[in-house]
Amino acid sequence: MPDNIIPIFLPPYSPELNPAEKVWAKLKRDFTNRLFKTLDELDAYLCNLSCSITKKEVMSIGAYSYIISNPFWTIIYFNLV
C-alpha cells in the first residue's frame, strides 16, 4: 500500500459512520413515492437529481464530527470546500 494512503477501519456494519450513507439517504428521500411511465423518464429524473447536488451540499450532509475534528481530515475537508 502506498505511504500516502491511510486505511480507516470501520466496524463490519456501521452506516452511521459512513458519510456516503447520508448522501444516499437524501437521494432516496427525493426519489421515494414517485411514479415514472418509462425507464427513460426514470433515468432522466435520476440523472437530474444526482447532478443537482452541489459539492457544498455533499460536504455538509456527509460531515461528521470525527472527520472534522481530526487534523488530517480537516486539511482535506477545507481544501475541498
Stockholm file with secondary structure:
# STOCKHOLM 1.0

chainA/1-81         MPDNIIPIFLPPYSPELNPAEKVWAKLKRDFTNRLFKTLDELDAYLCNLSCSITKKEVMSIGAYSYIISNPFWTIIYFNLV
#=GR chainA/1-81 SS CCTTCCCCCCCSSCGGGCHHHHHHHHHHHHHTTCCCSSHHHHHHHHHHHHHHCCHHHHHHHSCCHHHHTSHHHHHHHHHHC
#=GC SS_cons        CCTTCCCCCCCSSCGGGCHHHHHHHHHHHHHTTCCCSSHHHHHHHHHHHHHHCCHHHHHHHSCCHHHHTSHHHHHHHHHHC
//
